[in-house]
Amino acid sequence: MRWFIGAIVMVAMGSLMAGEVSNAELLAEIKAMREAYEGRISTLESTIKTLQAEKADGARRVDIKKGIDKALGEDKVATAVVERPGPKSALSGNAVRAATNVTLGGYTEFSYIDRGDRTKSFDQTRTVLEIGAQVHERITFYTEWEIEHGAIIAGGEESDGELELEQAWVDFNINDALNFRTGMILVPVGHYNLYHEGWINNFVDRPLVDRRVIGTTWFEEGAGFHGQVLDTESLGLSYEAYVFNASDAREVGASGFRGIRREGNGPVYRNQKAGAFRVAFEPARSLKRFADQFEIGVSGYISGFNGLREDDDAPKLGGDGTVQIFAIDATYEKSFKEKGTLGVRGEAAMAHVSPGREPGAPGQQSWGYYLEGYYSFWPGFLTESPFGKGFKDPRLVFAVRYDWVDADIDSFDRKDLSRTSVGISYRPTSRVVYKLDYQIDHAESRDGSGLSDSGDGSRTDAFLFGVALGF
């Protein structure tokens, strides 16, 4: 302002000295210029006050919105706009927002199997839709819906189509070491039953021990706890422990223990329940020269039963008894930088059903194991080929697995089977895999019962092709 007035004075003095205006005219001109200047200053101040008021009002609106979002539980989760079904729906009045962070995922598996004297066939093995919802930072919901063998008709045979609710549970987080889970839950027996997705594993067929002794995929209704007890740079220790409805011991038979699964069909015995646990230990997290991953798992299952079955194909069960399964598993993996990754994994399980109190009832025991080695690599000459071009980290995986299972240890008229599988798979991404396997059976069905694992009463090798994708 001082420089402006000074400039006016200098102009006025110059004009006076030049004799162009009188004193009265000069004073009038200065007064007019001052009034115009003060008017502009007043307008500017009013504009600034208006802008400041609008800014404060905007900030208040933001604070109000934050308060509403917090009241709705949206302060720490994303907001998804939900279109409710139909304007006439009873829910349409709530068709504003969902205060949850919902995620969608899933996986699919397709296969072609040529097993000697059996019909060669394509099979849409399974397609699974996964839905997760973070209702609160401490409350999580997860569910899996699975369609098997390309149909939604429930069938009595393994090859029949089926639609099933494989998982549906709610987690309540207390702390990292203690989470309360309720609902339809995977039974934590063995490693493979928990990580059975086709895009994770190297072979088209699942291990025999996980088909005849453990019965993957095995899920039941129950409740319990899981958590990470140790999670340091050198050690890891986690657990799962649940109570379930009792399994159906009457279904133990020539095929082993697969039939004991209830899978949401409700309890079969009064006053009987089952329990299962798995503890996983990682003892070498800090020993990167030895392994990038090394985990040992120990798991167990026990279920009570009562009753008697007269079927000749099943053990005679009487009074009260138990079904017991014990399993141990291990996973090892080591990366050699640009050369590739070496891995070994295996699992062994033993199942036992007691005879109860029925005189002469023999009970039954089954056991089996698998051991798998694999090597993941990528030849440089394929990088610019159609198999490598455009993919960030494509891989080829060469794998060998040996399976052995005995469905009834004490009997020679049951199913014993041992097998070697050799396979190579192509992974353009970590969640997509194309597999080629060849199976060599080393033993045949002794009674010609002809399970789907092999040929009818004879040694039968097999060729398998599969595609699996996770998203």
C-alpha positions in Angstrom: 0.0 0.0 0.0 2.9 2.4 0.8 4.4 2.0 -2.6 1.1 2.7 -4.2 0.5 6.0 -2.3 4.1 7.0 -3.0 3.6 6.5 -6.7 0.5 8.6 -6.6 2.3 11.4 -4.8 5.2 11.3 -7.3 2.8 11.5 -10.2 1.0 14.4 -8.6 4.1 16.3 -7.9 5.3 15.8 -11.4 2.0 17.1 -12.7 2.1 20.1 -10.4 5.6 20.9 -11.4 4.5 20.8 -15.0 1.7 23.1 -14.2 -0.9 20.9 -15.8 -3.4 20.9 -12.9 -4.4 23.0 -9.9 -4.2 21.9 -6.3 -7.9 21.3 -6.0 -8.0 19.1 -9.0 -5.0 17.1 -7.7 -6.6 16.5 -4.4 -9.9 15.4 -6.1 -8.0 13.0 -8.3 -6.1 11.5 -5.3 -9.3 11.1 -3.4 -11.0 9.3 -6.3 -8.1 6.9 -6.7 -8.1 6.1 -3.0 -11.8 5.4 -2.9 -11.4 3.0 -5.9 -8.4 1.3 -4.2 -10.3 0.8 -0.9 -13.3 -0.5 -2.8 -11.2 -3.2 -4.5 -9.6 -4.1 -1.1 -13.0 -4.5 0.4 -14.2 -6.7 -2.4 -11.1 -8.9 -2.1 -11.5 -9.3 1.6 -15.1 -10.3 1.1 -14.1 -12.9 -1.5 -11.5 -14.4 0.9 -14.0 -14.7 3.7 -16.4 -16.5 1.4 -13.8 -18.9 0.2 -12.7 -19.6 3.8 -16.3 -20.3 4.8 -16.8 -22.7 1.9 -13.6 -24.5 2.8 -14.7 -24.9 6.5 -18.1 -26.1 5.4 -16.5 -28.7 3.1 -14.2 -29.9 5.8 -17.3 -30.3 8.1 -19.0 -32.3 5.4 -16.0 -34.6 5.1 -15.9 -35.0 8.9 -19.6 -35.8 8.9 -19.1 -38.4 6.1 -16.3 -40.0 8.0 -18.5 -40.2 11.1 -21.2 -41.9 9.1 -18.8 -44.3 7.6 -17.3 -45.1 10.9 -20.8 -45.7 12.4 -21.4 -48.1 9.5 -18.2 -49.9 10.1 -16.5 -48.5 6.9 -13.6 -46.7 8.5 -11.2 -49.6 7.9 -12.7 -51.5 5.0 -13.5 -50.7 1.4 -17.0 -49.7 0.4 -18.7 -51.7 -2.3 -22.0 -50.5 -3.9 -24.4 -53.3 -4.0 -27.3 -53.6 -6.4 -30.0 -55.5 -4.6 -32.3 -57.8 -6.6 -35.3 -56.0 -8.2 -37.2 -52.8 -7.1 -40.0 -55.0 -5.7 -37.6 -57.0 -3.4 -38.1 -56.7 0.3 -34.4 -55.8 0.5 -34.6 -52.9 -2.0 -34.9 -50.4 0.8 -31.4 -51.4 1.9 -29.9 -51.1 -1.6 -27.4 -48.4 -0.7 -24.0 -49.7 0.4 -22.5 -52.9 1.8 -20.1 -52.3 4.7 -17.9 -55.2 3.7 -14.8 -55.8 1.6 -15.9 -58.7 -0.6 -13.4 -60.8 -2.7 -14.2 -63.3 -5.3 -11.9 -66.2 -6.4 -11.9 -69.8 -7.3 -10.3 -72.5 -9.3 -11.1 -75.1 -12.0 -9.7 -78.4 -13.0 -10.1 -80.3 -16.3 -8.6 -83.8 -17.1 -8.4 -86.5 -19.7 -7.7 -90.0 -18.5 -6.7 -93.1 -20.5 -6.5 -96.0 -18.0 -6.1 -99.2 -20.0 -9.3 -101.3 -19.8 -11.4 -98.4 -18.7 -13.3 -96.0 -20.9 -11.1 -93.1 -22.0 -12.8 -89.9 -21.0 -12.7 -86.1 -20.6 -13.8 -84.8 -17.3 -14.5 -81.3 -15.9 -13.2 -82.6 -12.6 -14.2 -79.6 -10.5 -15.0 -75.9 -10.6 -15.0 -74.0 -7.3 -16.3 -70.5 -6.5 -14.6 -68.8 -3.5 -16.2 -65.8 -1.7 -14.6 -64.0 1.1 -15.9 -61.0 3.2 -14.0 -58.9 5.6 -17.0 -57.8 7.7 -14.7 -56.2 10.3 -11.0 -56.1 10.8 -11.4 -59.0 13.3 -14.3 -60.9 11.7 -13.9 -62.8 8.4 -16.3 -64.9 6.4 -15.2 -67.4 3.7 -17.1 -69.9 1.6 -16.4 -72.4 -1.3 -19.1 -73.8 -3.6 -17.9 -76.7 -5.8 -19.4 -78.4 -8.9 -17.8 -81.8 -9.6 -17.7 -83.7 -12.9 -19.6 -81.0 -14.9 -23.0 -81.5 -13.2 -25.1 -80.4 -10.3 -26.8 -83.7 -9.7 -25.7 -85.5 -6.5 -24.6 -89.0 -7.3 -23.6 -92.1 -5.4 -20.4 -92.8 -7.3 -17.2 -90.9 -7.5 -17.7 -90.2 -11.2 -21.1 -88.7 -10.7 -21.8 -85.0 -10.8 -22.2 -83.2 -7.5 -22.9 -79.7 -6.2 -21.6 -79.2 -2.6 -20.8 -76.6 -0.1 -17.2 -77.4 0.7 -16.4 -74.6 3.1 -18.4 -71.9 4.9 -16.9 -70.5 8.1 -16.7 -67.4 10.2 -13.4 -66.4 11.9 -13.4 -64.2 15.0 -9.8 -62.9 15.7 -8.8 -62.7 19.3 -5.1 -62.4 18.5 -2.6 -64.0 16.1 -2.4 -67.1 18.2 -6.1 -67.5 18.9 -8.9 -67.3 16.3 -12.3 -68.8 16.8 -13.7 -70.6 13.7 -17.2 -72.0 13.2 -19.0 -73.5 10.2 -18.1 -76.0 7.5 -14.4 -76.6 7.9 -11.7 -78.6 6.2 -10.7 -81.4 8.6 -7.0 -80.7 9.4 -5.6 -84.2 8.8 -2.5 -84.2 6.7 -1.1 -81.4 4.5 -2.8 -82.4 1.2 -6.4 -82.1 2.5 -5.7 -78.5 3.4 -3.9 -77.7 0.1 -5.6 -79.9 -2.4 -6.2 -77.3 -5.2 -5.1 -78.6 -8.6 -3.2 -75.4 -9.6 -1.0 -75.9 -6.4 -0.1 -79.5 -7.0 2.0 -81.1 -9.8 -0.1 -84.2 -10.7 -3.6 -84.7 -12.1 -4.5 -87.5 -9.7 -4.4 -87.0 -5.9 -2.2 -89.3 -3.9 -3.7 -92.7 -3.0 -3.2 -92.2 0.7 -5.3 -89.1 0.5 -8.1 -91.0 -1.4 -8.2 -94.2 0.7 -7.0 -93.4 4.2 -7.7 -89.7 4.7 -10.4 -89.1 2.0 -9.5 -85.7 0.5 -11.4 -83.5 0.1 -12.7 -83.9 3.7 -14.8 -81.3 5.3 -17.3 -81.3 8.2 -19.4 -79.0 10.4 -17.8 -78.0 13.6 -16.0 -75.3 15.6 -12.6 -74.7 17.2 -9.5 -72.6 17.2 -6.5 -71.9 15.0 -3.5 -69.6 15.1 0.1 -68.7 14.7 1.9 -69.3 18.0 5.4 -68.6 16.8 6.2 -66.3 13.8 9.8 -65.2 14.0 12.7 -65.0 11.5 14.0 -68.4 12.7 10.9 -70.4 13.8 7.3 -70.8 12.9 4.6 -72.8 14.8 0.9 -72.9 13.9 -2.0 -75.1 14.8 -5.7 -76.0 14.0 -8.0 -77.8 16.4 -11.7 -78.4 16.0 -14.7 -80.5 17.2 -16.9 -82.0 14.5 -19.9 -84.2 14.1 -19.0 -87.8 14.4 -17.9 -89.8 11.3 -19.8 -92.8 10.0 -17.7 -95.8 11.1 -20.1 -98.2 9.3 -18.8 -97.0 6.0 -15.3 -98.4 6.5 -14.8 -101.1 3.8 -12.8 -102.4 0.9 -12.0 -99.0 -0.3 -10.6 -97.9 3.0 -11.8 -95.1 5.2 -13.0 -92.6 2.5 -16.7 -93.4 3.2 -16.6 -92.2 6.8 -17.0 -88.6 5.7 -20.4 -87.0 6.6 -19.8 -83.7 4.7 -22.7 -81.8 6.2 -25.2 -84.7 6.2 -25.7 -84.3 10.0 -24.8 -86.6 12.9 -25.2 -90.3 12.5 -24.8 -91.3 16.2 -26.3 -89.9 19.4 -24.0 -88.3 21.9 -20.9 -88.8 19.7 -18.5 -86.2 18.4 -15.2 -86.1 16.7 -12.0 -84.1 17.2 -9.1 -83.2 14.8 -5.9 -81.2 15.0 -2.8 -80.4 13.1 0.4 -78.7 14.3 2.8 -77.3 11.7 6.4 -76.5 12.7 8.9 -74.6 10.6 12.3 -75.1 12.3 14.7 -73.6 9.6 13.4 -70.2 8.6 16.7 -68.6 9.2 18.7 -71.3 7.5 18.3 -70.1 3.9 21.3 -72.0 2.7 19.5 -75.1 3.7 16.0 -74.4 2.7 13.6 -71.6 1.6 10.7 -73.6 3.0 10.8 -76.5 5.5 7.7 -77.6 7.3 6.8 -80.6 9.4 3.2 -81.4 10.2 1.6 -83.8 12.7 -2.1 -84.4 12.8 -4.7 -86.6 14.3 -8.4 -87.4 14.3 -10.7 -89.4 16.6 -14.4 -90.0 16.4 -16.8 -92.1 18.5 -19.4 -94.5 17.2 -22.0 -97.0 18.3 -24.0 -99.6 16.3 -23.7 -102.7 14.2 -23.6 -103.3 10.5 -24.3 -106.7 8.9 -22.8 -105.9 5.5 -20.2 -108.5 4.6 -18.1 -105.7 3.0 -17.6 -103.9 6.3 -16.1 -104.7 9.7 -18.6 -105.9 12.3 -19.0 -103.0 14.7 -20.8 -103.3 18.0 -21.3 -101.2 21.1 -19.1 -98.1 21.5 -15.8 -97.7 19.7 -13.7 -95.2 17.9 -12.3 -94.3 14.5 -8.7 -93.0 14.7 -6.4 -91.5 12.1 -2.9 -90.3 12.6 -0.8 -88.5 9.9 2.6 -86.9 9.5 3.7 -84.8 6.6 6.8 -82.8 5.5 7.5 -80.2 2.8 11.0 -79.0 1.7 11.9 -76.5 -1.0 15.1 -74.8 -2.0 15.7 -72.3 -4.8 19.0 -72.2 -6.6 18.7 -68.7 -8.1 18.7 -68.9 -11.9 19.1 -72.7 -12.0 15.7 -73.7 -10.6 13.9 -74.9 -7.5 14.2 -78.3 -5.9 11.3 -79.6 -3.8 10.4 -82.8 -1.8 7.1 -83.5 -0.1 5.5 -86.5 1.5 2.8 -87.7 3.7 2.0 -90.9 5.6 -1.2 -91.8 7.4 -2.7 -94.7 9.4 -6.4 -95.2 10.1 -8.0 -97.7 12.6 -11.5 -98.5 13.5 -12.0 -100.4 16.7 -14.3 -103.4 16.9 -16.3 -102.0 19.8 -17.7 -104.6 22.2 -19.1 -107.0 19.6 -17.5 -110.5 20.2 -15.3 -111.5 17.2 -15.6 -108.2 15.5 -12.2 -107.6 13.8 -12.1 -103.9 13.2 -9.9 -102.7 10.4 -6.7 -100.8 9.7 -5.5 -99.0 6.6 -2.3 -97.1 6.0 -0.4 -95.6 3.1 2.1 -92.9 2.1 3.4 -90.9 -0.8 6.8 -89.4 -1.5 7.2 -86.8 -4.3 10.2 -85.0 -5.7 10.1 -82.2 -8.2 12.3 -79.7 -10.0 11.1 -76.4 -11.3 13.1 -74.6 -14.0 12.9 -72.6 -17.2 15.2 -73.1 -20.3 16.4 -69.8 -21.7 15.9 -70.8 -25.3 12.1 -70.9 -24.6 11.9 -67.3 -23.4 11.1 -65.9 -26.8 8.9 -68.8 -27.8 5.1 -68.8 -27.6 5.5 -70.6 -24.2 7.6 -67.8 -22.7 6.9 -64.6 -24.6 4.8 -62.2 -22.5 5.0 -64.2 -19.3 6.9 -62.8 -16.3 8.1 -66.1 -14.8 7.0 -69.2 -16.7 8.2 -72.5 -15.4 8.5 -76.2 -16.4 8.2 -78.7 -13.5 9.4 -82.3 -13.7 8.0 -84.4 -10.9 8.1 -88.1 -9.7 5.8 -89.5 -7.1 5.6 -93.0 -5.5 2.3 -94.0 -3.8 1.5 -97.0 -1.7 -1.7 -97.9 0.2 -3.1 -100.9 2.0 -6.8 -100.6 2.6 -6.9 -103.4 5.1 -3.6 -104.4 6.7 -5.0 -107.6 8.3 -6.7 -109.0 5.2 -5.4 -110.4 1.8 -8.7 -110.0 0.0 -8.7 -106.2 0.1 -7.2 -103.5 -2.1 -3.5 -103.0 -2.1 -1.9 -100.7 -4.6 1.5 -99.2 -5.3 2.2 -96.8 -8.1 4.9 -94.6 -9.7 3.8 -91.4 -11.4 6.0 -89.4 -13.7 4.9 -86.0 -14.9 5.9 -82.7 -16.5 3.9 -79.6 -16.3 4.0 -76.2 -17.8 3.2 -73.1 -15.7 2.9 -69.9 -17.8 1.9 -68.2 -14.5 2.0 -69.4 -10.9 -1.8 -70.1 -11.0 -2.1 -71.8 -14.3 -0.8 -75.3 -15.1 -0.9 -77.8 -17.9 0.0 -81.3 -16.8 1.1 -84.5 -18.6 1.4 -87.6 -16.3 2.1 -91.3 -16.8 1.2 -93.8 -14.1 2.7 -97.2 -13.6 0.8 -99.6 -11.3 3.1 -102.1 -9.5 0.3 -104.1 -7.9 -3.2 -105.2 -8.8 -6.5 -105.6 -7.0 -6.3 -109.0 -5.3 -10.1 -109.5 -5.3 -11.0 -107.8 -8.6 -13.0 -105.2 -6.7 -11.8 -102.7 -9.3 -11.6 -99.3 -7.7 -11.4 -96.2 -9.9 -7.7 -95.9 -8.9 -6.7 -98.7 -11.3 -8.0 -101.3 -13.8 -10.5 -104.1 -13.0 -8.5 -106.7 -11.1 -5.3 -106.2 -13.1 -2.3 -104.0 -13.3 -3.2 -101.1 -15.5 -1.0 -98.2 -16.4 -2.5 -94.8 -17.3 -1.9 -91.6 -19.3 -3.4 -88.4 -17.9 -3.6 -84.8 -19.1 -4.9 -82.0 -17.0 -5.4 -78.2 -16.9 -5.9 -76.3 -13.6 -6.3 -72.6 -13.0 -6.7 -70.6 -9.9 -8.0 -67.0 -9.8 
